[in-house]
Amino acid sequence: MSSPLLQHILETRQVWRWVYPNELRIAAAQALLRVDKAVGLEKVAASGIDRKELTLEPSDPEPQASVIRQRRYARVKLSRNLTAVTTNLRENFRLSIPELNLGGGIGAGERHLAPARCCH
């Protein structure tokens, strides 16, 4: 049964912080509410997760923004940089990526790139 695992992800603490990243805890809470609504409501109430984080609505939408972010994720500093290679029709080049999150990351390349969001 998945309920005990979801509860574990949602509840597990390590001294002053949660063991699992907030986005994983939110996903576990959402799943737990679908699998076992009564237990889910009880566990979510004690989890410190804001009820509005459980919805898939955009957070703080800006009327003039060209894109909408569904969620904000904490960046994770990688133990070593990830190397990536761009692919396009003109020219490919290497990127060094020191930080990632579920919504993107940060990186440096052989030449200047304007900040952008990937759509694939």
C-alpha positions in Angstrom: 0.0 0.0 0.0 1.3 3.5 -0.9 -0.2 5.4 2.0 2.6 4.6 4.5 5.3 5.6 2.1 3.5 8.9 1.2 3.1 9.6 5.0 6.8 8.9 5.5 7.8 11.4 2.8 5.3 14.0 4.2 6.3 13.7 7.9 9.9 12.8 8.2 12.0 15.5 9.9 15.7 15.8 10.7 16.4 18.0 13.7 15.3 21.4 12.4 14.2 20.7 8.9 12.3 18.3 6.7 14.2 15.3 5.2 12.5 15.5 1.8 12.4 18.6 -0.4 9.2 20.6 -0.2 8.1 19.9 -3.8 8.3 16.1 -3.0 6.4 16.6 0.2 3.7 18.5 -1.7 3.4 15.8 -4.3 3.2 13.2 -1.5 0.4 15.2 0.2 -1.5 15.5 -3.0 -1.3 11.8 -3.7 -2.1 10.9 -0.1 -5.3 13.0 -0.3 -6.4 11.0 -3.3 -5.4 7.6 -1.9 -6.8 8.1 1.7 -8.6 11.4 2.1 -9.2 11.1 5.9 -5.6 10.3 6.7 -4.4 12.8 4.1 -6.4 15.7 5.7 -5.0 14.8 9.1 -1.3 14.5 7.9 -1.5 17.7 5.7 -2.8 19.7 8.7 0.3 18.7 10.7 2.8 19.0 7.8 3.3 22.7 7.7 2.3 22.8 4.0 0.1 25.7 3.1 -3.2 24.5 1.6 -2.7 26.8 -1.4 0.5 24.9 -2.2 -1.6 21.8 -2.8 -3.3 23.3 -5.9 -1.7 23.5 -9.3 -2.7 27.2 -9.7 0.1 29.6 -10.6 1.8 31.2 -7.6 1.8 35.0 -7.6 0.8 35.5 -11.2 2.0 38.7 -12.8 -0.4 40.2 -15.4 2.4 41.5 -17.6 4.5 38.2 -17.5 5.0 36.3 -20.7 5.1 33.0 -18.9 3.4 31.5 -15.8 5.3 29.5 -13.2 3.3 26.8 -11.7 5.5 26.3 -8.6 8.7 27.6 -7.1 11.3 25.0 -6.3 14.4 25.2 -4.2 17.7 25.0 -6.2 20.0 22.1 -5.4 23.8 22.8 -5.5 25.3 19.7 -7.3 28.3 18.0 -5.8 30.0 18.5 -9.2 28.9 20.5 -12.2 26.8 18.8 -14.8 28.0 19.2 -18.4 25.4 19.6 -21.1 25.6 20.3 -24.9 23.1 22.4 -26.7 21.5 21.2 -29.9 20.2 23.5 -32.5 20.4 24.0 -36.2 23.3 26.6 -36.2 25.9 25.9 -33.5 26.2 23.5 -30.5 28.2 24.4 -27.4 28.9 23.1 -23.9 27.2 24.3 -20.7 28.5 23.8 -17.1 25.5 23.5 -14.7 26.2 23.9 -11.0 22.6 24.2 -9.7 19.3 22.5 -10.7 15.7 22.4 -9.6 12.5 20.9 -10.9 11.8 24.1 -12.8 15.2 24.6 -14.5 18.7 25.5 -13.4 21.6 27.8 -13.7 24.6 27.4 -15.9 27.5 29.0 -17.8 28.5 28.4 -21.3 31.3 29.1 -23.9 29.3 32.2 -25.0 26.7 34.5 -23.6 23.1 33.2 -23.6 20.1 35.3 -22.7 18.1 33.8 -19.8 15.3 31.5 -21.1 13.0 28.7 -20.3 13.0 25.5 -22.1 9.8 24.3 -23.6 10.7 20.7 -24.3 
